[in-house]
Amino acid sequence: MLQIHASTFTAARQALALSLALYKDCVITVDNSLQQHIHYNRTLTAIVQVLEKLSQRCSYHNNTITLHPQPLPAFTANLTLHPLCPITDILLTLAPALIRNAIQTDIVWHGVTHCQYAPSTGFVRFGLAPLLSQYGCYIACATKKFGFYTATGTALSKVYPHTKQEMGAIVTATRITGIRIYIANIDQEFAFFQKKELCNALALRDEAVGIMQVANVANHGNAIDVFFATGDIPSMLSFTMPLYDDTGNFVFEDTMMKDFLNTVITTCLQSYEYIPLPVVEEALPFLVAAGYECSLFAKLNPKIIESEGYAVCTLIKK
C-alpha cells in the first residue's frame, strides 16, 4: 500500500486520482495546514463522498484518507455539489481513471465553476484539453451557467477513451494570444481598469483583451482567462478574484485588486518559455494513467520536477 504525505491540496487530489486510475491502494496523510484550511478540507471531504457514491472504498478520518480503488466504469450522471465545491476538483479526480475505459463518460455538473482555489471549468476546456489531446487523452468541459464561489453553476463534461498516439516535437516558444475578463454584478469600470493594467504590463494591444458581462449570476464575480499558444498547441490559465471567503462572506477590499492583478501578471510573465506550469501540473495524472513515462513531463516544462505533484506521480508510477 502506498503511503503519501500531502502538503498541498493538488498533491492530495492527484494522489487520489492516480490511485483510482492505476488500482493502487493508497493512504494519504493530509498535512495539518490542509486539514485546518476550511475550503480545502471541505473539498477533500466532498471528493471522498463522491468516490463513495461511485462504489469506491474510500474514507477520510482525522487527517488520513484511505482509498482501496475498484475499477471505475464509464457512466452517465447528473452530479450536484454544494455551492462552495468546485466542479473541476471532482472532475480532475475522476477523469484520469475514466480515460482507461472503452466508452465515454458523460456528466452534468451543478456546482462552482469559478473559484479562487481551483481551476475553472473553462481551464479544463481551453487550458488542459488541448495539451492532453496531443497524447491521445480527450476530455471536454463546457460551462453552461457561471457559478462563482458561493453560487451554483452548470457544466457538461465528457471523458473519452484514451487512444495511443505518437508524440510530436515539443515546441517551447510560448506567447499570449488574448485575454478575456469576466464580470458579474460588478461595475464595468472595474474591468476596464484591469484591461488597462494587463495591456501595459504584458505589452498587449487593446483589441487583444475582451470584457464579458456574465448574466444570470446570483452573486458577484470576476475572472480573467489568459490564452497562450506554444507552437500550435493552445492553452489557457484562469484566475478568479477572491471576492468571498471560505465561509461564503463577501470580503472585497480595494487592496485585493492590486494583489489579484499582480498574481495574474507574475504568473503570465513566468509562462513564456514553455507550456504554462499549471497546465502541465494538471496533465500529470492523465499522462501517467495513459502509460507515459515521467521523463516526458520535464520536456513540457522543466520546473515541473520541483512540484509535489511530480513527486507523487513518480512514487505511484513505481
Steps between C-alpha positions, in 0.01 A plus 500: 500500500631841403565747781490865393525821702323788323593854597299657214141445397600428139737223614224338708250520214747363247601216730134396517467533121805281437404244761161472329647484148775247575304286750759554774396506864600829653517665842535879486603690809359850467724777632362695795498819294259335255280352767469839670422678171121522491464482122759233423388273783137539393588417137701192596195384693282563192737299278489205740119519512477489119741204487285318754190564287687344207555180706860574589636385836616837624506668841626822658553493876706741707776595255514178297333409171497131410402375155469136393409565137255293299471519119310818410276423201373761256168656602248772424381711793383829647721591796395783732766648729456757774545869399850518651639196314688551172386271219852460363643353819257209474535465122882499511491229768282268291607569141848334494335168592213553256730538195595133549147383416387382157204742484452863595365646824248786495433710812279803558647693792329746733748687719762774500650574157732782611686503832825655623615162631450285190534500120184622329287279278623717211858405588420134436363581154746762380806437719530129571312321222714628208822370662345165594374450145862499378542176695174327414314608816172672421286692747239768438335741742248769404383767745124539455437734792762686700510423869744721685600389851188474723264456199410193297586486132468227239757326281494203264801269480596208279795269559599287202702178480875550466649417161865423435665790326853578390649804668592787273784744547472714814520871420596730786434853367182623668305821442179657630228502234227680693329572830134489599370677812171382650295710742168423668298759693804731510546849351655478154764758597647224714572295185625799298759569771615136487522514122720810507735353762533168316565661164776716650666225702487230231556728197170404337293693248168635620305267270672193649308543827123452502241563772190287553207579728369171642122485528276285723746486790364543852817630662803713411779364284820595320726265305782543250588241235840536333544307175840372384645315203810281513575421137161381376382383846254746659461525877343725757538606863199612699506731802204578727485801730449389864188705567367254761672331792493128585166529677333693219518854638561788257842640592617724215743781584675739262844352577383163371483638144873579498592163650278318250646679199855444628428127518366494145788704358777314687365159400469605136852642488630165627318311223676619185762227448301179536144376527369679814593308815145473645385334175781245511436433868135413438595281204725274711238248626353461151836431337598252772162325466557484123832324551749777428829515688567779748808606301261654245371759745826695533500552122166676525625730777827431690365660819246222538757277669499741796127452564349272761269360234800375302636330813163330553493381137849351514421325829173347375652411162761274664 
